[in-house]
Amino acid sequence: MIEDIKKRALHRTRILAGQLRGLEKMIESEDYCLDILTQSLAIQKSLGSLNKLLVENHLRTHVSEQFEAGGEERERAVEELLRVFELSNNRG
């Protein structure tokens, strides 16, 4: 993993962990529903940021190597990217 991306991804996961603890406390204390929902949506946005970092790392490392290798490796990279694209469009 690219060191800068790894550092940013770990930072993002720590933020997410705190957001999830906060969400759990909000549910336990029966906070206002829209406040809970707002926190949940913020967590989803943070997950999106983490996913972007992970995709960036994958593109800059594995995918670029697979494309350089060509042939079956290149085809595998395309299939992986299509799967990720499909997963991201089937959320919700």
Helices and strands as residue ranges (DSSP letters): H 3-28, H 33-58, I 59-63, H 64-69, H 71-89
